[in-house]
Amino acid sequence: MTRIAFFAPMKPPDHPVPSGDRTMARALMAALAANPAGWPVDLASTLRLREGAGSAAEQARLARAAAAEAARLTADLRPWAVWVTYHSYWKAPDLIGPAVARARRIPYLLIEASRARKRLDGPWAAFAAAAEAAADAADTILSLTVRDAETLERHRPARQRLALLPPFLDRDRLPDPAPDPGAARLLAVGMMRPGDKAASWRALAAALAHLRAPGWTLTAAGDGPDRAGVAAALAPFGPRATMPGALDAPALEATYRAAGLFLWPGVNEAFGMVYLEAQAHGLPVVAEARPGLAEVVHAGRLAPPDDPAAFAAAADAILADRALAAALSAEARAAVARRHLRPAAAAALWAEIMRLVA
C-alpha cells in the first residue's frame, strides 16, 4: 500500500520531553493519517538534528549521521509517495528529506521552514546553509504563520508552491468548556527552561505584581531545568501561585477547565500551541503583542511587549467584566472550531499531497 514518510528534525514526535514542537509533530502525523485513501504514515527517522551550541564539530557529526540515515532510507522498501518534513531551520535543518526524496524521485513537502541568511556566517553557518538548501529543495512549503510565509516568498524558487496551514490541535472536536470564564483563577502553561521560556515566566511574574483583581490565584503548569528559577520568580506571591509540575493530558484538561483566564507572555513564540488549547476550553487569553501570536490569539488581549503594567491592566479588564469574559470565551471556541482542529488540517494536507503526487 502507498505510504507517507514523515520526519521532524527539531524533535521527533516520540521524544520523551513534552514541548510545542513535539505536540505539533504528533498532530501532523495524526492529520496525515486521516487521509481518505487510508495511506499509512511512517515515522521515517527519529534522528534529532538540533544543535544548539554552535559547535562546528557537532554539526559535522550530525551531518555524517544524517547521511548514513539518508542512505538507509533511500534503500528502504516501503512505497512512499511523498516525504513530509516538519520544522527545518538553522539550528535543526532537514539533512535527510531532500536527499531521500531526490533519490527516490518523490515529492518533498516541508511544513514550517525558516530562512535565516544572516546565519550563513558564524557558528551555525553549515546548518544554516543546509536549512536554505532544504527550503530550496521543497516542492511545497506550508507555513503556519503569515509572517513566515512572507519571509519565504522573498526567496521562493519559481517552481515552488507556498501555502498556509494554520496550527491546529490534535483533536476532532472541542473539549468541554471551562464553566467560569473570567474567574480570578489564572493559568499559565509552559516549559521551564532557560532562554525564551524563562523570559516569559519572568515577564509573567513582573505582571502579577501589578494585578489589581482581588483574590487571584495562579496555577503555573510545566516543568524543566529552570523550575527553580520559575519558583524564585513566583515566590513573592506565596500560596497564591502554585506549581503542580508537568501534567499528563487528562490532568491538563482538568486544569484548563478549572481556570478562568490564561496568561502567557509568549516571548519569541512562533505561535504557541498553549493558546489554542486554552481557547478551545473557552479561556480568554492575555499575551504580549509579538509577531505570530495575533494569528492564534483570537479572543483576549495583546499587551505591548516588555510592559508588565500594561499586561496586568489587560488581565484586570477581563477579570472585572464577566460579560466580556463570557463573550470572549464563546469567540475563542468558535475560532478554534473553525480553523484549528484536526479535520480542517487533514483536508488541507491531503489537498496539498494530491496536488504533489497527481
VMD Tcl script that draws the C-alpha trace (Angstrom):
set ca {
  {0.00 0.00 0.00}
  {1.17 3.52 -0.79}
  {2.55 5.28 2.27}
  {3.66 8.71 3.55}
  {7.10 9.32 5.10}
  {7.28 11.80 7.99}
  {10.31 13.36 9.69}
  {10.79 16.05 12.36}
  {14.47 17.06 12.67}
  {13.87 19.52 15.51}
  {12.27 16.98 17.87}
  {10.78 13.61 16.88}
  {7.18 13.00 17.94}
  {8.24 10.11 20.19}
  {10.71 12.26 22.16}
  {10.22 11.85 25.95}
  {10.23 15.61 26.75}
  {6.96 17.42 26.01}
  {7.01 20.68 24.06}
  {5.02 22.57 21.48}
  {7.20 21.12 18.73}
  {6.52 17.57 19.84}
  {2.81 18.30 20.16}
  {2.66 19.74 16.65}
  {4.66 16.84 15.17}
  {2.25 14.34 16.70}
  {-0.74 16.33 15.48}
  {0.66 16.43 11.95}
  {1.18 12.67 11.89}
  {-2.41 12.16 13.04}
  {-3.76 14.59 10.46}
  {-1.75 12.96 7.67}
  {-3.03 9.54 8.76}
  {-6.62 10.79 8.45}
  {-6.29 10.85 4.65}
  {-9.30 9.46 2.72}
  {-7.13 6.97 0.79}
  {-6.05 5.26 4.00}
  {-2.35 5.69 3.30}
  {-0.34 4.81 6.44}
  {2.14 7.34 7.81}
  {5.63 6.16 8.76}
  {7.93 8.00 11.15}
  {10.82 7.56 8.75}
  {13.58 8.57 11.19}
  {13.91 9.58 14.83}
  {17.35 11.16 14.38}
  {17.31 14.51 16.17}
  {19.32 17.11 14.29}
  {19.07 20.09 16.63}
  {22.46 21.59 17.50}
  {22.01 24.46 19.94}
  {25.58 25.30 20.94}
  {27.03 26.45 17.63}
  {29.59 23.63 17.57}
  {31.02 23.02 14.10}
  {32.26 19.60 15.22}
  {28.83 18.53 16.45}
  {27.19 19.81 13.26}
  {29.66 17.76 11.25}
  {28.92 14.67 13.35}
  {25.17 15.10 12.86}
  {25.68 15.61 9.15}
  {27.53 12.28 8.93}
  {24.78 10.53 10.91}
  {22.16 12.09 8.64}
  {24.00 10.96 5.50}
  {24.03 7.38 6.80}
  {20.34 7.63 7.65}
  {19.54 9.02 4.21}
  {21.36 6.10 2.57}
  {19.40 3.65 4.71}
  {16.07 5.28 3.88}
  {16.84 5.54 0.18}
  {17.11 1.74 0.15}
  {14.00 1.28 2.32}
  {11.39 -0.81 0.51}
  {8.32 0.98 1.87}
  {6.42 2.55 -1.07}
  {6.41 6.20 -0.04}
  {4.52 8.55 -2.36}
  {5.69 11.74 -0.63}
  {8.18 12.82 2.02}
  {6.87 15.27 4.65}
  {9.22 17.14 6.99}
  {8.09 19.31 9.88}
  {10.20 22.25 11.11}
  {13.53 22.76 9.40}
  {15.58 25.79 10.46}
  {19.16 26.92 11.05}
  {19.61 25.03 14.33}
  {17.84 21.88 13.11}
  {17.89 21.62 9.31}
  {16.44 18.70 7.41}
  {19.59 16.86 6.36}
  {17.69 13.74 5.31}
  {14.45 14.50 3.47}
  {15.80 16.31 0.39}
  {18.35 13.56 -0.31}
  {15.83 10.73 0.09}
  {13.13 12.47 -1.93}
  {15.57 13.24 -4.72}
  {16.98 9.70 -4.82}
  {13.53 8.11 -4.76}
  {12.02 10.71 -7.12}
  {9.13 11.55 -4.84}
  {7.76 14.98 -3.88}
  {9.20 16.79 -0.88}
  {6.71 18.67 1.31}
  {8.12 20.94 4.01}
  {5.98 22.27 6.86}
  {7.26 25.25 8.86}
  {10.55 26.13 7.22}
  {12.65 29.11 8.23}
  {15.25 31.02 6.24}
  {17.90 32.93 8.19}
  {20.53 34.12 5.74}
  {22.25 36.21 8.38}
  {23.26 32.87 9.95}
  {25.24 31.85 6.87}
  {28.22 33.40 8.63}
  {29.07 32.37 12.17}
  {28.93 29.22 14.29}
  {25.82 27.81 12.60}
  {26.97 28.53 9.04}
  {26.90 24.88 7.92}
  {23.47 24.21 9.38}
  {22.05 27.49 8.10}
  {23.24 26.59 4.60}
  {21.61 23.18 4.95}
  {18.33 24.79 6.04}
  {18.45 27.06 2.99}
  {19.11 24.04 0.77}
  {16.16 22.15 2.27}
  {13.88 25.14 1.69}
  {15.12 25.41 -1.90}
  {14.51 21.69 -2.48}
  {10.91 21.67 -1.29}
  {8.22 21.29 -3.93}
  {5.73 22.84 -1.49}
  {6.23 24.67 1.79}
  {3.33 25.04 4.19}
  {3.75 27.89 6.68}
  {1.98 28.01 10.00}
  {2.01 31.82 10.15}
  {1.66 34.65 7.66}
  {4.92 36.12 8.93}
  {6.88 33.01 7.94}
  {5.16 32.90 4.56}
  {6.18 36.47 3.81}
  {9.83 35.67 4.52}
  {9.76 32.54 2.39}
  {8.12 34.35 -0.51}
  {11.14 36.64 -0.89}
  {13.41 33.68 -1.68}
  {10.98 31.25 -3.26}
  {12.21 29.28 -6.30}
  {9.92 29.80 -9.27}
  {8.67 26.20 -9.28}
  {7.85 26.14 -5.54}
  {4.34 26.46 -4.10}
  {3.75 28.27 -0.79}
  {0.55 27.94 1.23}
  {-0.72 28.44 4.77}
  {-1.56 25.66 7.21}
  {-2.88 27.23 10.44}
  {-1.58 25.45 13.56}
  {-4.12 23.02 14.95}
  {-4.97 20.80 17.88}
  {-4.77 17.04 17.63}
  {-8.49 16.54 18.19}
  {-11.64 16.28 16.07}
  {-13.90 18.34 18.31}
  {-13.73 20.92 21.08}
  {-13.20 19.79 24.68}
  {-15.67 20.59 27.41}
  {-15.61 24.32 28.14}
  {-14.35 25.97 31.29}
  {-17.54 26.77 33.21}
  {-16.43 30.08 34.71}
  {-14.51 32.25 32.20}
  {-13.28 35.46 33.75}
  {-12.88 34.00 37.24}
  {-9.72 35.12 39.01}
  {-8.26 31.62 38.73}
  {-5.32 32.31 36.43}
  {-3.42 29.70 34.46}
  {-0.06 29.67 32.71}
  {1.34 26.62 30.90}
  {4.88 26.44 29.60}
  {8.17 24.60 29.77}
  {10.56 25.80 32.45}
  {13.90 26.09 30.73}
  {16.48 28.84 30.20}
  {16.04 31.23 27.30}
  {12.75 32.46 25.89}
  {10.60 30.31 28.20}
  {12.39 31.68 31.26}
  {11.87 35.18 29.86}
  {8.12 34.54 29.61}
  {7.94 33.29 33.20}
  {9.85 36.36 34.42}
  {7.58 38.66 32.40}
  {4.52 36.96 33.86}
  {5.83 37.32 37.41}
  {6.52 41.02 36.80}
  {2.96 41.49 35.54}
  {1.42 39.70 38.52}
  {2.93 42.35 40.79}
  {0.70 44.93 39.05}
  {-2.57 42.97 39.17}
  {-5.42 44.71 40.99}
  {-8.04 41.95 40.77}
  {-8.86 40.75 44.28}
  {-8.25 37.20 45.36}
  {-6.49 35.97 42.24}
  {-4.60 32.69 42.19}
  {-2.20 31.33 39.59}
  {-1.54 27.76 38.51}
  {1.87 27.62 36.81}
  {1.85 24.28 34.99}
  {5.02 22.87 33.50}
  {8.46 21.65 34.43}
  {12.04 21.69 33.24}
  {15.62 22.54 34.17}
  {14.71 26.12 35.17}
  {11.97 25.12 37.62}
  {13.92 26.67 40.49}
  {14.18 29.93 38.58}
  {10.43 30.00 37.98}
  {9.79 29.19 41.63}
  {12.03 32.09 42.66}
  {10.19 34.48 40.33}
  {6.82 33.42 41.75}
  {7.96 33.23 45.39}
  {6.82 36.80 46.26}
  {3.21 35.70 45.71}
  {3.34 32.92 48.28}
  {0.48 30.41 48.23}
  {-1.39 32.37 45.57}
  {0.93 30.82 42.95}
  {1.12 27.02 42.78}
  {3.36 24.86 40.60}
  {1.87 21.39 40.00}
  {4.67 20.35 37.64}
  {4.26 18.67 34.26}
  {0.71 17.38 33.83}
  {-0.46 14.47 31.73}
  {-3.23 15.06 29.22}
  {-6.24 14.34 31.50}
  {-4.82 16.45 34.33}
  {-4.05 19.31 31.97}
  {-7.58 19.19 30.55}
  {-8.98 19.41 34.07}
  {-6.66 22.31 34.83}
  {-7.85 24.26 31.79}
  {-11.49 23.68 32.77}
  {-10.85 24.87 36.31}
  {-9.28 28.17 35.17}
  {-10.87 31.47 34.28}
  {-8.13 33.30 32.37}
  {-5.00 32.18 30.54}
  {-1.85 34.29 30.86}
  {1.32 33.69 28.86}
  {3.56 36.49 27.51}
  {4.94 34.33 24.68}
  {8.43 35.80 24.33}
  {9.69 34.79 20.87}
  {6.95 32.17 20.43}
  {6.41 31.24 16.79}
  {2.71 30.80 17.57}
  {2.24 28.75 20.75}
  {0.03 25.68 20.97}
  {-0.97 26.54 24.53}
  {-3.00 29.49 23.26}
  {-5.08 27.18 21.09}
  {-5.53 24.70 23.94}
  {-6.68 27.45 26.30}
  {-9.09 28.97 23.79}
  {-10.51 25.57 22.88}
  {-11.62 25.38 26.51}
  {-13.11 28.86 26.25}
  {-10.45 30.68 28.25}
  {-9.79 34.31 27.30}
  {-6.09 34.91 26.72}
  {-3.68 37.68 27.62}
  {-0.37 37.63 25.75}
  {2.20 40.08 24.50}
  {1.73 41.59 21.06}
  {4.51 39.71 19.34}
  {4.77 38.51 15.72}
  {2.79 35.35 15.14}
  {0.68 35.48 18.30}
  {-2.02 37.61 16.72}
  {-2.66 34.69 14.35}
  {-3.58 32.34 17.19}
  {-4.91 34.65 19.93}
  {-8.46 35.17 18.71}
  {-10.19 36.12 21.95}
  {-8.42 38.13 24.60}
  {-5.92 40.96 24.75}
  {-2.43 41.52 23.35}
  {-0.38 43.84 25.54}
  {2.73 45.75 24.45}
  {5.88 43.66 24.89}
  {8.04 44.25 27.94}
  {5.35 46.29 29.71}
  {4.23 44.38 32.82}
  {1.83 47.12 33.92}
  {0.03 47.02 30.56}
  {-0.09 43.22 30.66}
  {-1.67 43.33 34.13}
  {-4.15 46.02 33.04}
  {-5.27 43.80 30.14}
  {-5.87 40.93 32.55}
  {-7.67 43.18 35.02}
  {-10.01 44.46 32.30}
  {-11.20 40.94 31.55}
  {-11.39 39.90 35.21}
  {-13.52 42.95 36.01}
  {-16.12 42.32 33.27}
  {-17.71 38.89 33.38}
  {-19.96 39.67 30.38}
  {-16.84 40.49 28.34}
  {-15.17 37.31 29.55}
  {-18.20 35.24 28.52}
  {-18.25 36.83 25.06}
  {-14.52 36.21 24.64}
  {-14.99 32.61 25.74}
  {-17.59 31.96 23.05}
  {-15.47 33.74 20.46}
  {-12.42 31.69 21.40}
  {-14.16 28.34 21.00}
  {-15.76 29.35 17.71}
  {-12.41 30.43 16.25}
  {-10.66 27.21 17.27}
  {-13.51 25.07 15.94}
  {-13.42 26.89 12.63}
  {-9.67 26.91 11.93}
  {-7.62 24.93 14.43}
  {-8.89 21.36 14.73}
  {-7.59 18.22 13.04}
  {-10.32 17.80 10.37}
  {-9.54 21.17 8.78}
  {-5.81 20.42 8.82}
  {-6.28 16.91 7.43}
  {-8.29 18.24 4.50}
  {-5.70 20.91 3.74}
  {-2.80 18.45 3.95}
  {-4.50 15.91 1.70}
  {-5.23 18.58 -0.91}
  {-1.53 19.50 -0.98}
  {-0.41 15.87 -1.21}
  {-2.81 15.19 -4.07}
  {-1.52 18.26 -5.86}
  {2.04 16.97 -5.47}
  {1.52 13.35 -6.49}
  {-1.01 13.93 -9.29}
}
mol new
graphics top color blue
foreach p $ca { graphics top sphere $p radius 0.5 }
foreach p [lrange $ca 0 end-1] q [lrange $ca 1 end] { graphics top cylinder $p $q radius 0.2 }
display resetview
